[in-house]
Amino acid sequence: KHWKLNALIILLTIVYAGIAVLPNLTMMYMTQGIIDRELNTFLFWMWVELFLYLMMAAMSFILTWTKSTAKRAMNNDLRSDIAATLLDSDHGEFHAKQSGEHLSRFSNDVTQIQTLAWDSFYNIILITGQVIFSCIILGNLHWSLLALSAVSSVVMLYSPRLVSKRMETMSKEYADAQGMAMSKMKDL
């Protein structure tokens, strides 16, 4: 029902992701201006960065307002669907559950769907956009930076798995030791 509003949110999120990555690039140019002792270069990129942060603030406001409008509309539609389901149920089906369960569907279930579905979807779009724009910038600076970041990402993804078994063992040992210490404290 709300595909136009969600398409607008996706577009705004992608634009925001692009703008959010650019201050890192301008910071690099500012640093280069300091190293080269060129005050005008430094000041130019500082003003560009300030402008980018103002654009990020404006885009963040617009994006937050648009997301809240879309979530409110989708939550209302979801509640309408829940109400229609309740109205279409027969007497026995309705009274098989307590009234608290029906009310829970209107509040808790809708909130959980919002958190697990809509917020997660919007965050996936934002993170994907930031990764893509970061890769574009790194690739334009030098291909080796992109290759190095890809290798370091793989290492960061898989290195916790190498020590996870040991961490679980240490965590269990710690919990057991803490339990024994608490029991000794009670004995005192």
C-alpha positions as CSV (number, residue, x, y, z in Angstrom):
1,K,0.0,0.0,0.0
2,H,2.8,2.4,0.9
3,W,5.3,1.6,-1.8
4,K,5.7,5.2,-2.9
5,L,6.5,6.4,0.6
6,N,8.9,3.5,1.1
7,A,10.5,4.1,-2.3
8,L,11.0,7.7,-1.2
9,I,12.6,6.6,2.0
10,I,14.9,4.2,0.1
11,L,16.0,7.1,-2.2
12,L,16.5,9.5,0.7
13,T,18.5,6.8,2.6
14,I,20.8,6.2,-0.3
15,V,21.4,10.0,-0.7
16,Y,22.0,10.3,3.1
17,A,24.4,7.4,2.9
18,G,26.4,9.1,0.2
19,I,26.5,12.4,2.0
20,A,27.5,10.7,5.3
21,V,30.6,9.1,3.6
22,L,31.8,12.4,2.0
23,P,33.1,14.1,5.2
24,N,35.7,11.4,5.5
25,L,37.0,12.3,2.1
26,T,37.1,16.0,2.9
27,M,38.9,15.3,6.1
28,M,41.6,13.6,4.0
29,Y,41.9,16.7,1.8
30,M,42.0,19.0,4.9
31,T,44.8,16.9,6.4
32,Q,46.7,17.1,3.0
33,G,46.3,20.9,3.1
34,I,47.8,21.0,6.6
35,I,50.7,18.8,5.5
36,D,51.3,21.0,2.4
37,R,51.0,24.1,4.6
38,E,48.3,25.5,2.3
39,L,45.9,27.4,4.5
40,N,43.5,28.2,1.6
41,T,43.2,24.5,0.7
42,F,42.5,23.6,4.4
43,L,39.9,26.3,4.8
44,F,38.2,25.4,1.5
45,W,37.8,21.8,2.5
46,M,36.8,22.8,6.1
47,W,33.9,24.9,4.7
48,V,32.9,22.0,2.3
49,E,32.9,19.7,5.3
50,L,30.8,22.1,7.4
51,F,28.3,22.3,4.4
52,L,28.2,18.5,4.2
53,Y,27.5,18.2,8.0
54,L,24.7,20.7,7.5
55,M,23.3,18.7,4.6
56,M,23.5,15.5,6.8
57,A,21.5,17.2,9.5
58,A,18.9,18.4,7.1
59,M,18.7,15.0,5.4
60,S,18.5,13.3,8.8
61,F,15.6,15.5,9.8
62,I,13.8,14.8,6.5
63,L,14.6,11.1,6.6
64,T,13.4,10.8,10.2
65,W,10.2,12.6,9.5
66,T,9.5,10.5,6.4
67,K,10.3,7.2,8.2
68,S,8.0,8.1,11.1
69,T,5.2,9.0,8.7
70,A,5.6,5.7,6.8
71,K,5.8,3.7,10.0
72,R,2.7,5.3,11.4
73,A,0.8,4.6,8.2
74,M,2.0,1.0,8.1
75,N,1.3,0.5,11.8
76,N,-2.3,1.8,11.3
77,D,-2.8,-0.5,8.4
78,L,-1.5,-3.4,10.4
79,R,-3.9,-2.5,13.3
80,S,-6.8,-2.2,10.8
81,D,-5.9,-5.7,9.5
82,I,-5.8,-7.1,13.0
83,A,-9.2,-5.5,13.8
84,A,-10.7,-6.8,10.6
85,T,-9.4,-10.3,11.5
86,L,-11.0,-10.0,15.0
87,L,-14.3,-8.7,13.5
88,D,-14.4,-11.6,11.0
89,S,-13.8,-14.3,13.7
90,D,-16.7,-16.2,15.1
91,H,-17.9,-16.0,18.7
92,G,-16.1,-19.1,19.9
93,E,-12.8,-18.2,18.2
94,F,-12.9,-14.7,19.7
95,H,-13.6,-15.9,23.3
96,A,-11.0,-18.7,23.0
97,K,-8.4,-16.0,23.8
98,Q,-8.4,-13.6,26.7
99,S,-8.9,-9.9,26.0
100,G,-5.3,-9.2,27.0
101,E,-4.1,-11.4,24.1
102,H,-6.2,-9.4,21.7
103,L,-4.9,-6.1,23.1
104,S,-1.3,-7.4,22.9
105,R,-1.7,-8.0,19.2
106,F,-2.6,-4.3,18.8
107,S,0.3,-3.0,20.8
108,N,3.2,-5.4,21.4
109,D,2.9,-7.3,18.1
110,V,2.8,-4.1,16.0
111,T,5.8,-2.7,17.9
112,Q,7.7,-5.9,17.4
113,I,6.9,-6.0,13.7
114,Q,8.0,-2.4,13.4
115,T,11.3,-3.1,15.1
116,L,12.1,-6.4,13.4
117,A,10.8,-5.6,10.0
118,W,10.7,-1.9,9.1
119,D,13.5,-0.5,11.2
120,S,15.7,-3.4,10.2
121,F,14.9,-3.0,6.5
122,Y,15.7,0.7,6.6
123,N,19.0,0.0,8.5
124,I,20.0,-2.6,5.9
125,I,19.5,0.0,3.1
126,L,21.5,2.6,5.0
127,I,24.4,0.3,5.8
128,T,24.5,-1.1,2.2
129,G,24.5,2.4,0.8
130,Q,27.4,3.5,3.1
131,V,29.4,0.4,2.2
132,I,28.8,0.9,-1.6
133,F,29.7,4.6,-1.4
134,S,32.8,3.9,0.8
135,C,33.9,1.3,-1.8
136,I,33.5,3.8,-4.6
137,I,35.5,6.4,-2.8
138,L,38.3,3.9,-1.9
139,G,38.4,2.6,-5.4
140,N,38.7,6.1,-6.8
141,L,41.5,6.9,-4.4
142,H,43.5,3.8,-5.2
143,W,42.6,0.2,-6.0
144,S,44.9,-1.2,-3.3
145,L,42.9,0.6,-0.6
146,L,39.7,-1.1,-1.7
147,A,41.5,-4.5,-1.8
148,L,43.0,-3.9,1.6
149,S,39.6,-3.0,3.1
150,A,38.1,-6.1,1.5
151,V,40.7,-8.3,3.1
152,S,40.5,-6.6,6.5
153,S,36.7,-7.0,6.4
154,V,37.0,-10.7,5.8
155,V,39.5,-11.0,8.6
156,M,37.1,-9.0,10.9
157,L,34.2,-11.2,10.0
158,Y,35.9,-14.5,10.6
159,S,38.4,-13.8,13.3
160,P,35.8,-13.9,16.1
161,R,34.8,-17.4,15.0
162,L,38.3,-18.6,15.6
163,V,38.2,-17.8,19.3
164,S,34.4,-18.2,20.0
165,K,34.8,-21.8,21.3
166,R,37.5,-20.7,23.7
167,M,35.4,-17.7,24.8
168,E,32.4,-19.9,25.5
169,T,34.6,-22.2,27.6
170,M,36.1,-19.2,29.5
171,S,32.6,-17.7,30.0
172,K,31.3,-21.0,31.5
173,E,34.3,-21.3,33.8
174,Y,33.8,-17.7,34.9
175,A,30.1,-18.3,35.6
176,D,30.9,-21.5,37.5
177,A,33.6,-19.7,39.6
178,Q,31.2,-16.8,40.3
179,G,28.5,-19.2,41.4
180,M,30.9,-21.0,43.8
181,A,32.1,-17.6,45.2
182,M,28.5,-16.6,45.8
183,S,27.7,-19.8,47.6
184,K,30.8,-19.3,49.8
185,M,29.6,-15.8,50.6
186,K,26.2,-17.1,51.7
187,D,27.9,-19.7,53.9
188,L,29.8,-16.9,55.8
